[in-house]
Amino acid sequence: MSKNSKMPIKVLIGKMGLDGHERGAKVISMGLRDEGMEVIYTGIRQSVENIVKIADEEDVDVVGISSLSGAHDLLPEVVEKLKKRGMENVLVICGGIIPDEDVPILKEKGVSAIFGPGTPVPEIARYIRANVRRQK
């Protein structure tokens, strides 16, 4: 589906796996809304399939996953399932506690950026605006 570039950037923020710590995800969600983006927050304990399904149904530009307990290991599966749905233009980013040794693997598998704890919301918003790949 074609998107109008004047529409706000649409971001899905999700928490996968058994991770129940959602404070950071809520802060980012509210901050990106303050930056003028439309944000859908899925809540905690989502499956890969549910994240991808919601991303598709909501026609998002960005999928952002917050991870504090290893759920970042599921991100390559999210990227792959988005591609299978023809959603390769969706920017996939991650935030939270990600071991340094996992960062290159995630980037190699299609995760565009990883933001650590304390990253200012305006920095994340700038990255999204500079890298979102909207369909013409």
C-alpha positions in Angstrom: 0.0 0.0 0.0 1.2 3.5 -0.8 1.9 5.9 2.0 1.7 9.7 1.9 5.0 11.2 3.2 3.0 13.8 5.0 1.5 11.2 7.3 3.2 10.8 10.7 5.7 8.0 10.9 4.0 4.9 12.4 5.9 3.0 15.0 5.1 -0.3 16.7 6.8 -0.8 20.0 6.7 -4.4 21.3 8.0 -6.6 24.1 8.6 -10.3 23.1 9.1 -13.4 25.1 8.7 -13.5 28.9 10.1 -10.1 29.5 7.7 -8.3 31.8 9.8 -5.1 32.3 7.9 -2.5 30.3 8.9 0.9 31.8 11.5 1.6 29.0 9.1 0.7 26.3 6.4 3.0 27.7 8.9 5.9 28.0 10.0 5.4 24.4 6.4 5.1 23.2 5.4 8.4 24.9 8.6 10.1 23.8 8.1 9.1 20.1 4.5 10.4 20.3 5.9 13.7 21.7 8.2 13.7 18.6 5.1 13.6 16.4 5.0 9.9 15.5 2.1 7.6 15.7 2.9 4.8 18.2 1.3 1.5 18.8 2.4 -0.3 22.0 1.7 -4.0 22.0 2.2 -4.6 25.7 4.3 -7.3 27.2 4.8 -11.0 26.4 4.2 -10.9 22.7 5.1 -13.6 20.2 7.1 -13.0 17.0 4.0 -13.9 15.1 1.8 -11.4 16.9 4.4 -8.6 16.5 4.5 -9.2 12.8 0.7 -9.6 12.5 0.1 -6.3 14.3 2.9 -4.6 12.2 1.1 -5.8 9.0 -2.4 -4.9 10.1 -1.4 -1.4 11.3 0.8 -0.8 8.2 3.7 0.5 10.3 6.9 2.1 9.1 9.0 0.9 12.1 9.1 -2.1 14.5 10.9 -1.3 17.7 11.5 -4.1 20.2 12.4 -3.4 23.8 14.5 -6.2 25.4 15.8 -6.7 28.8 15.9 -10.5 29.1 17.2 -12.0 25.9 14.2 -11.5 23.7 16.5 -9.7 21.2 17.5 -13.2 20.1 14.0 -13.4 18.4 14.7 -10.3 16.3 16.1 -12.1 13.2 12.9 -14.1 13.1 10.9 -10.9 13.2 12.9 -9.5 10.3 12.5 -12.7 8.3 8.7 -12.9 8.9 8.3 -9.3 7.9 10.1 -10.0 4.6 7.9 -13.0 3.9 4.9 -10.7 4.2 6.5 -8.3 1.7 7.3 -5.8 4.5 11.1 -5.5 3.8 10.7 -1.6 3.9 9.8 -1.8 7.6 12.7 -0.4 9.7 13.5 -2.8 12.6 15.2 -1.3 15.7 15.9 -2.6 19.2 16.5 -1.1 22.6 17.4 -2.3 26.0 20.0 -4.6 27.4 21.8 -6.2 24.5 25.2 -7.9 25.0 27.9 -6.2 22.9 28.7 -9.5 21.2 25.2 -9.9 19.9 25.1 -6.4 18.2 27.0 -7.4 15.0 24.9 -10.6 14.6 21.6 -8.6 14.9 22.8 -6.0 12.4 23.9 -8.7 10.0 20.4 -10.3 10.3 18.6 -7.0 9.4 18.2 -5.1 12.6 19.0 -1.5 11.6 20.0 0.0 15.0 20.3 -0.9 18.7 19.8 1.7 21.3 21.2 1.1 24.8 19.7 2.2 28.1 19.6 6.0 28.5 19.6 6.8 24.8 17.7 10.1 24.6 14.4 9.9 22.8 15.3 12.7 20.3 18.3 10.7 19.2 16.1 7.7 18.5 13.5 9.9 16.7 16.3 11.5 14.5 17.5 8.0 13.6 14.0 6.9 12.7 13.4 10.0 10.5 16.7 9.6 8.7 16.3 5.9 8.0 12.6 5.1 7.6 11.9 3.7 4.2 8.5 4.8 3.2 6.9 3.3 0.1 6.3 5.8 -2.7 
